[in-house]
Amino acid sequence: MKKHLPNIITSVNVFFGSLAVIAAFQDDLTMVLWCIGVSLVADFFDGFAARLLRVSGPMGKELDSLADMVSFGFLPGMLAYKLLLAQNIPQNGFFTFAFFGFLITVFSAVRLAKFNLDTRQTENFIGLNTPANTMFFLGLMILQKYSVGFRELMNGQPWLLFVVILIFSVLLVSELPMFSLKLKNFTWESNKYRYLLLFGALGIFLINRVYFMSGVVVWYLVLSLVYWKEGGARPERKGGG
């Protein structure tokens, strides 16, 4: 039984990721957040359980990527699509330029495929990982719902979203080294960027919670650029692509 436990946890990830997609289609943002929260927890604990029980194998690796493709590949594409639809983009029958949002899904698939073949990412990442990308677009959905300033900025300017979608699609498959959140010890020297991310996240939360999710991801990207400029070690393979 224990050898199947990590795969069962991964199945929880894909199940709730599927529910999150349905909730996004129905514009139920609260349910999206709850469901993807469960998927994130499952995505963390499947690998943890596999290591703890010493039952990791190629089956679990492939299943994990397939689950991530739903929860952190198709879902952010759906969110980007819904964000573009909110800008009243012209539609001609079935076709709409809002389909451009699914470019995120395409590049997420490419990233996950590359991730399974890349032997360099045992501790850190190369390119933006799919859960962080999903978190960013969830944050934009929160801004769309609760921020008047964001809606005014986007109103009549869907090209801004097109640019954001293109940038994050490229980031998914980029060669930019990005540090992981994995702690091996608690020293400042070894975890400077992780602590700075934590302090920045706390600051964003205290200043304006509506900007929290997207703001944290942007802050993470900024810190990763500094990490790269300062000669951060080339990333190695780690779970959760």
PASEBA-1860 file (N, C-alpha, C; in nm, 3 decimals):
! residues 241
1> MKKHLPNI> 0.082/-0.121/0.000/0.000/0.000/0.000/0.085/0.126/0.000 ~ 0.195/0.123/0.080/0.274/0.245/0.094/0.336/0.291/-0.036 ~ 0.364/0.197/-0.128/0.426/0.238/-0.253/0.330/0.317/-0.342 ~ 0.201/0.304/-0.314/0.101/0.377/-0.393/0.062/0.511/-0.331 ~ 0.102/0.534/-0.207/0.059/0.656/-0.137/0.100/0.784/-0.209 ~ 0.227/0.799/-0.254/0.264/0.922/-0.325/0.179/0.946/-0.451 ~ 0.149/0.838/-0.525/0.068/0.853/-0.645/-0.076/0.889/-0.612 ~ -0.126/0.841/-0.499/-0.261/0.878/-0.454/-0.264/1.028/-0.423
9> ITSVNVFF> -0.159/1.077/-0.357/-0.151/1.220/-0.325/-0.143/1.302/-0.454 ~ -0.065/1.253/-0.552/-0.057/1.321/-0.681/-0.194/1.324/-0.749 ~ -0.271/1.217/-0.734/-0.405/1.211/-0.792/-0.497/1.315/-0.729 ~ -0.475/1.344/-0.600/-0.549/1.451/-0.534/-0.518/1.585/-0.601 ~ -0.391/1.603/-0.636/-0.348/1.724/-0.705/-0.427/1.744/-0.835 ~ -0.430/1.640/-0.918/-0.496/1.654/-1.049/-0.648/1.665/-1.034 ~ -0.705/1.599/-0.934/-0.850/1.607/-0.913/-0.891/1.749/-0.876 ~ -0.824/1.806/-0.777/-0.860/1.941/-0.735/-0.817/2.045/-0.837
17> GSLAVIAA> -0.712/2.017/-0.913/-0.676/2.105/-1.023/-0.787/2.111/-1.128 ~ -0.849/1.995/-1.153/-0.961/1.989/-1.248/-1.080/2.068/-1.195 ~ -1.107/2.056/-1.064/-1.215/2.133/-1.004/-1.187/2.284/-1.013 ~ -1.059/2.319/-0.997/-1.020/2.460/-1.005/-1.048/2.515/-1.145 ~ -1.023/2.434/-1.248/-1.050/2.476/-1.386/-1.200/2.502/-1.405 ~ -1.283/2.411/-1.353/-1.428/2.429/-1.364/-1.471/2.555/-1.290 ~ -1.416/2.576/-1.170/-1.450/2.695/-1.092/-1.409/2.822/-1.165 ~ -1.293/2.819/-1.232/-1.247/2.935/-1.308/-1.342/2.963/-1.424
25> FQDDLTMV> -1.387/2.857/-1.490/-1.481/2.873/-1.601/-1.612/2.936/-1.553 ~ -1.650/2.905/-1.429/-1.774/2.958/-1.372/-1.753/3.090/-1.297 ~ -1.632/3.144/-1.304/-1.597/3.271/-1.238/-1.613/3.265/-1.087 ~ -1.591/3.148/-1.030/-1.598/3.131/-0.884/-1.455/3.136/-0.829 ~ -1.405/3.258/-0.809/-1.266/3.277/-0.770/-1.235/3.216/-0.634 ~ -1.328/3.225/-0.540/-1.306/3.167/-0.407/-1.282/3.017/-0.417 ~ -1.364/2.948/-0.496/-1.347/2.804/-0.512/-1.217/2.770/-0.586 ~ -1.179/2.855/-0.682/-1.050/2.835/-0.750/-0.937/2.836/-0.648
33> LWCIGVSL> -0.940/2.934/-0.558/-0.833/2.948/-0.459/-0.828/2.828/-0.365 ~ -0.945/2.782/-0.319/-0.949/2.666/-0.231/-0.897/2.541/-0.301 ~ -0.943/2.519/-0.422/-0.904/2.397/-0.495/-0.756/2.397/-0.531 ~ -0.706/2.510/-0.579/-0.565/2.512/-0.617/-0.477/2.509/-0.492 ~ -0.529/2.557/-0.380/-0.456/2.545/-0.254/-0.435/2.399/-0.218 ~ -0.539/2.317/-0.234/-0.527/2.174/-0.208/-0.427/2.111/-0.305 ~ -0.433/2.152/-0.432/-0.340/2.099/-0.532/-0.195/2.133/-0.496 ~ -0.172/2.255/-0.450/-0.036/2.295/-0.411/0.016/2.211/-0.295
41> VADFFDGF> -0.070/2.188/-0.196/-0.030/2.106/-0.082/0.001/1.963/-0.127 ~ -0.086/1.908/-0.212/-0.064/1.772/-0.263/0.063/1.766/-0.347 ~ 0.089/1.870/-0.427/0.208/1.873/-0.512/0.335/1.873/-0.428 ~ 0.329/1.932/-0.310/0.445/1.931/-0.221/0.461/1.796/-0.152 ~ 0.351/1.742/-0.103/0.360/1.624/-0.018/0.374/1.494/-0.096 ~ 0.343/1.491/-0.226/0.365/1.365/-0.298/0.514/1.332/-0.306 ~ 0.594/1.433/-0.338/0.738/1.411/-0.340/0.795/1.385/-0.202 ~ 0.744/1.456/-0.102/0.787/1.436/0.036/0.757/1.293/0.081
49> AARLLRVS> 0.637/1.245/0.049/0.598/1.109/0.087/0.684/1.005/0.016 ~ 0.713/1.031/-0.112/0.796/0.936/-0.188/0.935/0.924/-0.128 ~ 0.993/1.039/-0.089/1.126/1.035/-0.028/1.122/0.971/0.111 ~ 1.018/1.002/0.188/1.006/0.948/0.323/0.988/0.796/0.321 ~ 0.907/0.748/0.228/0.879/0.604/0.219/0.978/0.530/0.129 ~ 1.063/0.607/0.061/1.164/0.552/-0.029/1.101/0.466/-0.138 ~ 1.001/0.525/-0.201/0.929/0.453/-0.306/0.923/0.535/-0.435 ~ 1.013/0.630/-0.451/1.012/0.712/-0.572/1.050/0.628/-0.693
57> GPMGKELD> 0.993/0.665/-0.808/1.023/0.592/-0.931/0.976/0.669/-1.052 ~ 1.002/0.618/-1.173/0.965/0.688/-1.296/0.814/0.708/-1.310 ~ 0.734/0.614/-1.259/0.588/0.627/-1.266/0.543/0.753/-1.192 ~ 0.593/0.773/-1.072/0.556/0.890/-0.993/0.600/1.019/-1.058 ~ 0.717/1.017/-1.118/0.770/1.136/-1.186/0.681/1.178/-1.302 ~ 0.640/1.080/-1.383/0.555/1.111/-1.499/0.415/1.154/-1.455 ~ 0.361/1.086/-1.353/0.228/1.121/-1.304/0.227/1.262/-1.246 ~ 0.335/1.298/-1.177/0.345/1.431/-1.118/0.340/1.539/-1.225
65> SLADMVSF> 0.410/1.518/-1.335/0.410/1.617/-1.443/0.274/1.626/-1.511 ~ 0.207/1.511/-1.527/0.074/1.512/-1.587/-0.025/1.586/-1.498 ~ -0.013/1.566/-1.367/-0.100/1.636/-1.273/-0.071/1.786/-1.276 ~ 0.057/1.821/-1.280/0.095/1.962/-1.286/0.046/2.029/-1.413 ~ 0.036/1.952/-1.521/-0.011/2.009/-1.647/-0.155/2.057/-1.635 ~ -0.234/1.988/-1.553/-0.372/2.031/-1.530/-0.377/2.147/-1.432 ~ -0.318/2.127/-1.313/-0.330/2.226/-1.206/-0.250/2.352/-1.232 ~ -0.132/2.337/-1.294/-0.043/2.451/-1.311/-0.006/2.478/-1.457
73> GFLPGMLA> -0.080/2.414/-1.548/-0.060/2.437/-1.690/-0.188/2.484/-1.757 ~ -0.291/2.399/-1.750/-0.418/2.436/-1.811/-0.489/2.546/-1.731 ~ -0.486/2.536/-1.598/-0.554/2.637/-1.515/-0.504/2.779/-1.540 ~ -0.373/2.807/-1.536/-0.331/2.946/-1.562/-0.366/2.993/-1.703 ~ -0.369/2.899/-1.800/-0.413/2.936/-1.934/-0.559/2.978/-1.933 ~ -0.640/2.904/-1.859/-0.781/2.939/-1.845/-0.797/3.074/-1.776 ~ -0.716/3.100/-1.674/-0.723/3.229/-1.604/-0.684/3.344/-1.697 ~ -0.579/3.324/-1.777/-0.538/3.427/-1.872/-0.647/3.451/-1.976
81> YKLLLAQN> -0.710/3.344/-2.021/-0.822/3.353/-2.115/-0.937/3.434/-2.056 ~ -0.972/3.405/-1.930/-1.081/3.477/-1.864/-1.046/3.624/-1.842 ~ -0.920/3.653/-1.813/-0.877/3.792/-1.796/-0.893/3.869/-1.926 ~ -0.857/3.805/-2.038/-0.871/3.871/-2.168/-1.018/3.889/-2.205 ~ -1.100/3.791/-2.175/-1.243/3.804/-2.203/-1.303/3.922/-2.128 ~ -1.252/3.947/-2.007/-1.304/4.058/-1.926/-1.277/4.193/-1.990 ~ -1.186/4.196/-2.088/-1.153/4.322/-2.156/-1.241/4.344/-2.279 ~ -1.345/4.260/-2.294/-1.440/4.273/-2.405/-1.371/4.270/-2.541
89> IPQNGFFT> -1.281/4.175/-2.555/-1.212/4.158/-2.684/-1.311/4.112/-2.790 ~ -1.304/4.167/-2.910/-1.398/4.128/-3.017/-1.394/3.977/-3.044 ~ -1.511/3.922/-3.073/-1.523/3.780/-3.099/-1.596/3.760/-3.232 ~ -1.547/3.666/-3.311/-1.608/3.634/-3.441/-1.647/3.487/-3.440 ~ -1.772/3.460/-3.403/-1.815/3.322/-3.390/-1.739/3.254/-3.278 ~ -1.681/3.139/-3.311/-1.603/3.066/-3.210/-1.472/3.137/-3.177 ~ -1.414/3.202/-3.276/-1.280/3.258/-3.260/-1.281/3.387/-3.178 ~ -1.183/3.398/-3.088/-1.161/3.520/-3.013/-1.013/3.533/-2.981
97> FAFFGFLI> -0.964/3.655/-2.979/-0.823/3.678/-2.945/-0.794/3.642/-2.800 ~ -0.898/3.619/-2.721/-0.877/3.577/-2.583/-0.811/3.439/-2.576 ~ -0.819/3.362/-2.685/-0.753/3.232/-2.690/-0.602/3.246/-2.672 ~ -0.551/3.366/-2.695/-0.407/3.391/-2.676/-0.364/3.355/-2.534 ~ -0.458/3.361/-2.438/-0.426/3.326/-2.300/-0.372/3.185/-2.285 ~ -0.414/3.095/-2.373/-0.370/2.956/-2.364/-0.227/2.936/-2.414 ~ -0.163/3.045/-2.455/-0.018/3.038/-2.481/0.053/2.997/-2.353 ~ 0.000/3.039/-2.239/0.055/2.999/-2.109/0.051/2.847/-2.094
105> TVFSAVRL> -0.059/2.785/-2.136/-0.073/2.640/-2.128/0.029/2.570/-2.218 ~ 0.047/2.623/-2.338/0.143/2.564/-2.433/0.285/2.568/-2.375 ~ 0.325/2.684/-2.323/0.461/2.696/-2.270/0.478/2.621/-2.139 ~ 0.371/2.605/-2.063/0.377/2.522/-1.942/0.404/2.377/-1.979 ~ 0.341/2.330/-2.087/0.364/2.193/-2.133/0.509/2.174/-2.176 ~ 0.561/2.273/-2.249/0.701/2.267/-2.292/0.793/2.266/-2.171 ~ 0.763/2.351/-2.072/0.847/2.356/-1.953/0.849/2.222/-1.879 ~ 0.731/2.165/-1.859/0.723/2.039/-1.785/0.794/1.926/-1.858
113> AKFNLDTR> 0.786/1.926/-1.991/0.857/1.826/-2.069/1.008/1.844/-2.055 ~ 1.054/1.970/-2.066/1.197/1.997/-2.049/1.245/1.962/-1.909 ~ 1.158/1.991/-1.810/1.195/1.968/-1.670/1.224/1.821/-1.644 ~ 1.145/1.733/-1.704/1.165/1.590/-1.683/1.294/1.539/-1.745 ~ 1.346/1.612/-1.843/1.469/1.571/-1.911/1.592/1.644/-1.859 ~ 1.572/1.750/-1.783/1.682/1.835/-1.736/1.739/1.779/-1.607 ~ 1.866/1.744/-1.608/1.931/1.687/-1.490/1.995/1.793/-1.400 ~ 1.979/1.921/-1.434/2.047/2.028/-1.359/1.966/2.080/-1.241
121> QTENFIGL> 1.838/2.044/-1.230/1.749/2.112/-1.135/1.715/2.026/-1.013 ~ 1.815/1.991/-0.935/1.790/1.914/-0.813/1.761/2.002/-0.694 ~ 1.813/2.124/-0.693/1.793/2.212/-0.578/1.726/2.344/-0.616 ~ 1.762/2.401/-0.727/1.704/2.527/-0.772/1.638/2.508/-0.909 ~ 1.589/2.615/-0.964/1.515/2.607/-1.091/1.589/2.678/-1.203 ~ 1.557/2.639/-1.324/1.595/2.714/-1.444/1.463/2.757/-1.508 ~ 1.438/2.885/-1.510/1.310/2.935/-1.557/1.206/2.935/-1.446 ~ 1.096/3.002/-1.473/0.989/3.015/-1.374/0.915/2.882/-1.361
129> NTPANTMF> 0.899/2.834/-1.238/0.826/2.708/-1.219/0.675/2.731/-1.236 ~ 0.604/2.625/-1.273/0.463/2.639/-1.307/0.373/2.677/-1.187 ~ 0.399/2.630/-1.065/0.315/2.677/-0.953/0.326/2.828/-0.931 ~ 0.447/2.883/-0.941/0.464/3.028/-0.924/0.394/3.104/-1.037 ~ 0.402/3.052/-1.158/0.332/3.114/-1.271/0.180/3.114/-1.247 ~ 0.128/3.003/-1.197/-0.015/2.994/-1.166/-0.053/3.094/-1.057 ~ 0.032/3.106/-0.957/0.007/3.200/-0.849/-0.002/3.343/-0.902 ~ 0.083/3.377/-0.999/0.081/3.511/-1.057/-0.053/3.540/-1.125
137> FLGLMILQ> -0.102/3.447/-1.206/-0.226/3.472/-1.278/-0.348/3.464/-1.186 ~ -0.339/3.386/-1.080/-0.443/3.391/-0.978/-0.446/3.530/-0.914 ~ -0.328/3.585/-0.892/-0.320/3.719/-0.836/-0.383/3.823/-0.927 ~ -0.363/3.807/-1.058/-0.426/3.901/-1.153/-0.578/3.889/-1.149 ~ -0.627/3.766/-1.130/-0.773/3.748/-1.118/-0.826/3.817/-0.993 ~ -0.750/3.811/-0.885/-0.789/3.880/-0.761/-0.791/4.030/-0.784 ~ -0.690/4.081/-0.855/-0.685/4.224/-0.886/-0.803/4.264/-0.975 ~ -0.835/4.179/-1.073/-0.946/4.208/-1.162/-1.078/4.220/-1.084
145> KYSVGFRE> -1.092/4.141/-0.980/-1.217/4.140/-0.904/-1.222/4.249/-0.798 ~ -1.108/4.277/-0.733/-1.112/4.363/-0.615/-1.041/4.498/-0.630 ~ -0.964/4.518/-0.737/-0.889/4.642/-0.752/-0.947/4.731/-0.861 ~ -1.005/4.842/-0.822/-1.058/4.938/-0.919/-0.945/4.993/-1.005 ~ -0.831/5.019/-0.943/-0.716/5.073/-1.015/-0.669/4.979/-1.125 ~ -0.667/4.849/-1.095/-0.625/4.751/-1.196/-0.725/4.748/-1.311 ~ -0.853/4.749/-1.280/-0.954/4.746/-1.387/-0.947/4.871/-1.473 ~ -0.921/4.985/-1.411/-0.908/5.108/-1.489/-0.785/5.105/-1.578
153> LMNGQPWL> -0.677/5.046/-1.528/-0.554/5.033/-1.606/-0.576/4.943/-1.727 ~ -0.648/4.833/-1.707/-0.669/4.736/-1.814/-0.778/4.777/-1.911 ~ -0.869/4.863/-1.867/-0.986/4.898/-1.947/-0.946/4.956/-2.084 ~ -0.985/4.885/-2.187/-0.956/4.932/-2.322/-0.813/4.912/-2.366 ~ -0.731/4.844/-2.285/-0.591/4.822/-2.320/-0.553/4.675/-2.303 ~ -0.621/4.587/-2.373/-0.591/4.443/-2.359/-0.450/4.408/-2.401 ~ -0.386/4.496/-2.479/-0.250/4.468/-2.523/-0.155/4.452/-2.404 ~ -0.188/4.518/-2.291/-0.104/4.503/-2.172/-0.105/4.358/-2.123
161> LFVVILIF> -0.222/4.297/-2.126/-0.231/4.156/-2.087/-0.161/4.066/-2.187 ~ -0.171/4.100/-2.315/-0.100/4.023/-2.418/0.050/4.023/-2.389 ~ 0.102/4.138/-2.353/0.246/4.151/-2.324/0.282/4.068/-2.200 ~ 0.201/4.078/-2.096/0.226/4.003/-1.973/0.225/3.852/-2.000 ~ 0.127/3.806/-2.076/0.116/3.665/-2.110/0.239/3.619/-2.189 ~ 0.282/3.700/-2.283/0.400/3.666/-2.362/0.525/3.659/-2.275 ~ 0.542/3.757/-2.186/0.660/3.760/-2.098/0.664/3.637/-2.009 ~ 0.551/3.602/-1.947/0.551/3.488/-1.856/0.562/3.355/-1.932
169> SVLLVSEL> 0.515/3.350/-2.055/0.535/3.231/-2.137/0.684/3.208/-2.161 ~ 0.754/3.315/-2.194/0.899/3.306/-2.218/0.973/3.270/-2.089 ~ 0.931/3.329/-1.977/0.996/3.299/-1.849/0.987/3.151/-1.813 ~ 0.878/3.086/-1.850/0.860/2.944/-1.819/0.970/2.859/-1.880 ~ 1.017/2.895/-1.998/1.117/2.813/-2.068/1.253/2.882/-2.076 ~ 1.271/2.989/-2.001/1.396/3.064/-2.005/1.507/2.988/-1.932 ~ 1.629/3.037/-1.948/1.745/2.980/-1.880/1.783/3.062/-1.756 ~ 1.691/3.144/-1.709/1.718/3.227/-1.591/1.722/3.141/-1.465
177> PMFSLKLK> 1.834/3.140/-1.392/1.840/3.065/-1.266/1.748/3.128/-1.162 ~ 1.667/3.047/-1.099/1.576/3.093/-0.995/1.589/3.003/-0.873 ~ 1.611/3.064/-0.759/1.633/2.985/-0.638/1.503/2.919/-0.592 ~ 1.518/2.801/-0.533/1.402/2.732/-0.477/1.380/2.780/-0.333 ~ 1.272/2.734/-0.273/1.241/2.772/-0.135/1.289/2.668/-0.035 ~ 1.363/2.569/-0.083/1.408/2.460/0.002/1.519/2.504/0.096 ~ 1.499/2.484/0.226/1.597/2.521/0.328/1.678/2.399/0.370 ~ 1.811/2.412/0.366/1.897/2.307/0.419/1.944/2.340/0.560
185> NFTWESNK> 1.948/2.469/0.589/1.981/2.518/0.723/1.913/2.654/0.739 ~ 1.941/2.723/0.848/1.873/2.850/0.873/1.968/2.969/0.871 ~ 2.088/2.953/0.817/2.185/3.062/0.816/2.148/3.166/0.711 ~ 2.183/3.291/0.739/2.157/3.400/0.645/2.236/3.381/0.517 ~ 2.361/3.341/0.529/2.449/3.327/0.413/2.394/3.228/0.311 ~ 2.338/3.118/0.360/2.287/3.015/0.269/2.148/3.045/0.217 ~ 2.074/3.131/0.289/1.933/3.151/0.258/1.895/3.299/0.241 ~ 1.994/3.381/0.204/1.969/3.525/0.195/1.849/3.556/0.107
193> YRYLLLFG> 1.844/3.498/-0.012/1.735/3.530/-0.105/1.601/3.476/-0.056 ~ 1.603/3.363/0.010/1.479/3.308/0.063/1.423/3.397/0.174 ~ 1.511/3.447/0.260/1.467/3.537/0.367/1.417/3.670/0.310 ~ 1.488/3.721/0.208/1.444/3.846/0.145/1.307/3.828/0.080 ~ 1.285/3.710/0.021/1.154/3.682/-0.038/1.047/3.681/0.071 ~ 1.077/3.620/0.183/0.982/3.612/0.294/0.951/3.750/0.349 ~ 1.054/3.831/0.371/1.033/3.966/0.424/0.953/4.052/0.326 ~ 0.987/4.039/0.197/0.914/4.114/0.095/0.768/4.072/0.087
201> ALGIFLIN> 0.744/3.942/0.097/0.606/3.890/0.093/0.526/3.944/0.211 ~ 0.589/3.946/0.328/0.523/3.998/0.447/0.490/4.146/0.430 ~ 0.584/4.222/0.372/0.562/4.364/0.348/0.446/4.389/0.253 ~ 0.441/4.311/0.143/0.332/4.326/0.046/0.199/4.293/0.112 ~ 0.196/4.189/0.192/0.073/4.148/0.259/0.022/4.256/0.354 ~ 0.113/4.319/0.426/0.074/4.423/0.521/0.030/4.551/0.452 ~ 0.093/4.582/0.338/0.060/4.705/0.266/-0.072/4.693/0.190 ~ -0.088/4.585/0.114/-0.210/4.569/0.033/-0.226/4.421/-0.002
209> RVYFMSGV> -0.318/4.353/0.065/-0.336/4.209/0.045/-0.384/4.175/-0.096 ~ -0.452/4.266/-0.160/-0.503/4.240/-0.295/-0.388/4.216/-0.393 ~ -0.275/4.281/-0.368/-0.159/4.267/-0.457/-0.066/4.154/-0.414 ~ -0.103/4.080/-0.310/-0.011/3.985/-0.249/0.039/3.878/-0.345 ~ -0.052/3.803/-0.408/-0.009/3.687/-0.486/0.077/3.725/-0.607 ~ 0.029/3.819/-0.686/0.109/3.862/-0.802/0.235/3.936/-0.758 ~ 0.221/4.015/-0.653/0.336/4.092/-0.603/0.449/4.004/-0.556 ~ 0.417/3.896/-0.488/0.520/3.804/-0.438/0.596/3.740/-0.555
217> VVWYLVLS> 0.524/3.702/-0.660/0.589/3.640/-0.776/0.680/3.740/-0.846 ~ 0.635/3.865/-0.860/0.721/3.968/-0.920/0.845/3.990/-0.835 ~ 0.828/3.995/-0.704/0.941/4.011/-0.612/1.037/3.892/-0.624 ~ 0.983/3.773/-0.639/1.064/3.653/-0.659/1.147/3.663/-0.788 ~ 1.086/3.715/-0.894/1.157/3.732/-1.020/1.270/3.834/-1.007 ~ 1.242/3.943/-0.937/1.345/4.046/-0.915/1.463/3.987/-0.838 ~ 1.434/3.915/-0.730/1.540/3.854/-0.650/1.617/3.751/-0.731 ~ 1.548/3.678/-0.817/1.616/3.578/-0.901/1.710/3.644/-1.001
225> LVYWKEGG> 1.671/3.761/-1.052/1.760/3.835/-1.142/1.886/3.879/-1.069 ~ 1.869/3.926/-0.945/1.985/3.965/-0.864/2.071/3.843/-0.834 ~ 2.005/3.734/-0.801/2.074/3.606/-0.775/2.160/3.566/-0.894 ~ 2.103/3.581/-1.014/2.176/3.547/-1.135/2.292/3.644/-1.158 ~ 2.267/3.774/-1.137/2.372/3.875/-1.158/2.488/3.855/-1.060 ~ 2.456/3.808/-0.941/2.561/3.787/-0.840/2.630/3.652/-0.857 ~ 2.595/3.582/-0.963/2.663/3.456/-0.992/2.609/3.339/-0.915 ~ 2.476/3.337/-0.892/2.415/3.224/-0.823/2.446/3.095/-0.893
233> ARPERKGG> 2.464/2.990/-0.816/2.500/2.860/-0.873/2.396/2.817/-0.975 ~ 2.442/2.752/-1.079/2.348/2.702/-1.179/2.251/2.607/-1.113 ~ 2.120/2.622/-1.137/2.021/2.540/-1.072/2.032/2.392/-1.108 ~ 1.983/2.310/-1.018/1.979/2.167/-1.038/1.838/2.117/-1.017 ~ 1.812/1.993/-1.054/1.676/1.943/-1.059/1.609/1.930/-0.923 ~ 1.482/1.970/-0.919/1.402/1.966/-0.797/1.256/1.937/-0.835 ~ 1.180/1.880/-0.746/1.040/1.850/-0.776/0.958/1.976/-0.787 ~ 0.850/1.968/-0.863/0.756/2.079/-0.873/0.787/2.176/-0.984
241> G> 0.805/2.124/-1.108/0.844/2.209/-1.222/0.740/2.303/-1.267
END
